[in-house]
Amino acid sequence: MKIEVLEKNETNLRLIIKEADVPLMNALRRIALAEVPSMAIDEVVMIENSSILQDEIIAHRLGLTPLKTDLDSYNLPEECECESEFGCNLCRVTLTMDADSTEGTRIVYSGELVSENPQIVPVSDKVPIVKLARGQKLKLEAYARLGKGKTHARWQPVSVCAYKYFPKIEVSSEKCTGCAKCVDICPKKVLAIKDNKVEVIDLLACNLCMDCVGVCTQKPSAITVEWEKNAFIMNIEATGVLSPERIIQEATKILDKQLKEFKKQLKAEAK
């Protein structure tokens, strides 16, 4: 399998993957969504809440606030040696909030959560939690644990994980009349007119919609759109809890572990 990085930053990773197939790509996609662990608040103890929002709504908003994750220092609760429903310092992080409003209405943001571990904090300080009027107060204690997206969306480390076939576009210079209809209809601006001829200027943006083929005045069409069966473009957009590189690395490790376990079970059944 050959991998080429097209784009990479703190939250986005775009790859060209060749010599792979659909089952492998879909397995990586599903594992990234459902199996790669991340940290999220899953239990909140309300000490005082005089805001207009109910306790459950605030707890839900806290749970969906992405937290930076350290996979090397914490265990999944079900795998931790403490075997406690309350957790320990190896599988649980405590965060507190003590906010009030003394001078009119104000918004309480995620940045006001105080974590016992400075490495496990909200990805963004600007996630609104609740609006407090003058005299209202919110005091709570929250517990964050590792979990998986298949249990609840709060533990999904990605907001987008998708792939598409690598496109292949050919324009017949003999048939093309330069009418530009295919250029105008293309939603991704893949094509352009140069010297009265249609040229491909952004191949990777093509989403294989085939609109350009359908609008061509030539029969058969002067433009053909196909895809390479063993080449894909994969896009991973992380929520910030983990880097996109770490997410795809963990997905690969999990897939390898699952395949080994499957092979082991097959051998056991064969005996």
TALINMO-V137205 format. One line per field, one symbol per residue. ss: DSSP state (@ for helix, = for strand, . for the rest). burial: b if it has 24 or more other ideal C-beta (glycine too) atoms within 12 Angstrom, else e. A space follows every 10 residues. Layout:
ss: ???
burial: ???
This chain:
ss: .=======.. .=======.. .@@@@@@@@@ @@@@...=== =========. ....@@@@@@ @@@...=... ......@@@. .......... ..======== .....====@ @@.==..... .=.....=== ==....==== =======... ..@@@..=== ========== =......... @@@@@..... ====..==== ..@@@..... @@@@@..... ..======== ========.. ...@@@@@@@ @@@@@@@@@@ @@@@@@@@@@ .
burial: eebeeeeeee bbbbbbbeeb eeebbebbbb bbbbbbbbbb bbbbebeebe bebeeeebbe bbbbbbbbbb beebbbbeee eeeeeebeee bbbbbbbebe eeeeeeebeb ebbebeeeeb bbbeeebebb ebeeebebbb bbbbbbbbbe eeebbbbbbe bbbbbbbebe beeeebebeb bbbeebebeb bbeeeeebeb eebbebbbee ebbebbeeee bbbbbeeeee bbbbbbbbbb bbbbbbbbeb bbebbeeeee eeeeeeeeee e
